[in-house]
Amino acid sequence: MIHFVNALIPVLALIALGYGLKRLEFLSAAVWAGIEKITYYLMFPALLINTLASQDLAGRPWSSLFLISTLVLLITAGLLWLYFALTHRTPAATFTSIFQGGVRFNTYIALSVSGAYFGKEGLALVSVALGSMIVVVNILCVGVFVFYGKAEARSAKTFASQLVMNPLVIGCVIGWLLSLTGIGLPWVSSEIFEIIGRAALPLGLLAVGAALRPSLIWGHTPAILVASLAQFIIKPALTLALCAAFGLSGVAAGVLLIVFIAPTASSAYILARQLGGDLETMASIITLQTIVAFGVMPIWAWIWLTAL
């Protein structure tokens, strides 16, 4: 348990540093936007490509990781849609933010904690899991805007373009192709991608902290509660139940749980802005979940370690 807390401390410290630097105006808003952009569009895809391209799937439980993670995401998405259909109280734009807040996960935090707690094996397995999960999550989250976003977002063209142009999806596809074909990253390209990708996690965590907006939390409590119930209760409970049902254990089950107890992604705000989500609700969900996660994650880790 203490080892898991120790793994969280550097992650929390970088997020807090990003928040503090933003509030002190150490860097301008334009610089923070640039950091977020280069991390999201270049460094993190490079990290995914480098990690996935070097993976040998032989002996790795990739099929179980894919099956369990997909079931967790689909069941959670179904429950959130059922909530929206039955309550009739939530505006459509607000529901898209609740949906992203309950389905998405912060990949920077998931990768950082998995690597810190499980080492290279954890980083390798979580990358394999994320290689499929990122695609599924983006299909679900872009799909919800096709039904409930602004009018111009409700088209097959928007759905396809958002998926095809998503840098994380592109990174996963390239990484998997390089791995499955056996090409890998030839010559010095592996070192180049590794150097670029190495900067993704610290800069990404700083950007997460800089994006926090605590002042917006109080006006959006019902939406935050629904999204956080899905994020911190339903998803991890489903993960543990399905891992037990399908016999997935050890590091593979651990990294899957870490992904599903991480807070929602700050990139959810970008998609909400592009396709007509409720921006203030989305920002408040991201902020509170990021703060609360560091209290919730050790509890679920304790439950998982106790259940072993």
Secondary structure, 3 states (H helix, E strand, C coil): CHHHHHHHHHHHHHHHHHHHHHHCCCCCHHHHHHHHHHHHHHHHHHHHHHHHHCCCCCCCCHHHHHHHHHHHHHHHHHHHHHHHHHHCCCCHHHHHHHHHHHHCCCHHHHHHHHHHHHHHHHHHHHHHHHHHHHHHHHHHHHHHHHHHCCHHHCCHHHHHHHHHCCHHHHHHHHHHHHHHCCCCCCCCHHHHHHHHHHCHHHHHHHHHHHCCCHHHHHHHHHHHHHHHHHHHHHHHHHHHHHHHHHCCCHHHHHHHHHHHHCCCCCHHHHHHHHHCCCHHHHHHHHHHHHHHHHHHHHHHHHHHHHHC
